[in-house]
Amino acid sequence: MSFGKTTPVLHIDDEGKALAFYIEFLGFSVDWQHRSEPGFALYLQVSRGDCVLHLSEHKGDATPGAALRIEADELEALRAQLLDKAGDAAPLEVRAMPWGSLDMALHDPFGNRLVFTQAICV
C-alpha cells in the first residue's frame, strides 16, 4: 500500500488578493478554476513545479491560518526573487533549523503560513 502526493486546500476570501499573491508574487500558474455559477465561490488549482495547491472560497473548505511546508531546491534564489518583487515590504529570512533544513516562512493575505524548506546536505 502506498500514498500519493498531497494537495493542500487553502481558504481564500478574495480572488484578487489570492491571484496577486500566488500568481504575481510567488510565481505560481493557474491550472484551472471553477465556479458553479457566476458570482459563486471560486475553487482553483495553482502550481509551480511539482507544488500543487487548491485555493477555495467555499465556506467549510479549510480554515484560515493553515500551515504547510513546501520543498524548494534553491531557497536563496527564491528569496532573492521575492525580495525583488516585495522590497522591504516582506522581510524574508532564511533560517537554519535544528532538524536539518533551511526554512523561509511567509503568510498569504488570508493568514495561511507557507514555509519554503530546503534540506541541508551534510
N, C-alpha and C positions, 0 to 999 in steps of 0.2 A: 504494500500500500504506500502511496506517495501523495504528496500535496503539490499543487502548482503555485504559480506566482500569486501574490496578494494584490488586490486592487482596493486601496482605501477609498471610502466615500467621505468627503469633507463637506460640511454645511457651509453654504454661502447665502447671503441675503441681498446681494446687489450685483447684477450681471456686469455692469460697467466696472466696478471695483475689482471683481474677480478676473475679468479679462485684462485689465491694466496690470494687475499683479502677476498672474500666472503666465500670460502671453507676452506682454510688453516687457515686464521686468525680469521674470525668471527665464523667459525664452521657450516656454512650452508651446505646443501647437494644438489647436482644437482638432480632434479626430472626428467627432460627431456631436450633435446636440439634439435634444428632443424637448418638445412641449406638447402636451395633449391637445391644446388649443391656443390660439393667440392670447397673450396676456396671462396664461397659466404659468405655473412654476417651471423653471428651467432645470434640466438634467443634462450634463455634458461630460465628455471624456476629453482630458488633455494628456499629452505625453511629451516627453523629451528623452530620447534614447530609449532605454528599457524601462524607465519610470512612467507608470500609467496611474493617473488619478481620476476619480469621478468626483464631480462637483455638483451639489444638489441644493436647490432652493426649496425642495419639498419639506414640509413640516414632518418631523419624525425621522427624517434621514440624517443621522449623525447629530452631534451636539457641538456647538461652537466650543473651542478650547481643546480640541483633539491634539495629539502629538504623534508625529511619525518620523522615522529615520529613513533618509534617502541616501543610498550609497552613491558616492562620487569618486571618480578616479583622479581628478585634478582639482582638488578643493581650492588651492591658492589661485588657480586660473579662474575658477567660478567666482571667488571673492573679488578679484580684480575686475571681472566683467560687471558684477553687480555694483561695485563702487563707482565705476564709470557712469552707470545709469543713475545712481542714487546720490552720489556725492556724500556729504556729511549727514544727509537725512536718515541714513540707515547705518548705524555703527555695526559693522560686521567684524566679528572677531573669530579667528580660528584658534581653538584651544586643544592642547594635548590632554586626552582623558586617561584616567588610570587603568581603563580596561583595554587600552591599546589602539585607540583611534584618535584621529584629529576630527573635531566636530565644529560646525558653524551653525548656530541656531538663529532663526528669524521667525517672525509672526506674520501671517497673512492679515488682511484687513478685517477678518472675522474672528480673530483670536486663536486660530489654529497655529500650532508651533511646528515648524518644519526644521528638522535637524539634518543637515547635509553632513555625511560622515565618510571618512576615508581611513582604511586600515593602515596602521603604521607597520612598515616592513622592517623587521629586526634581523 
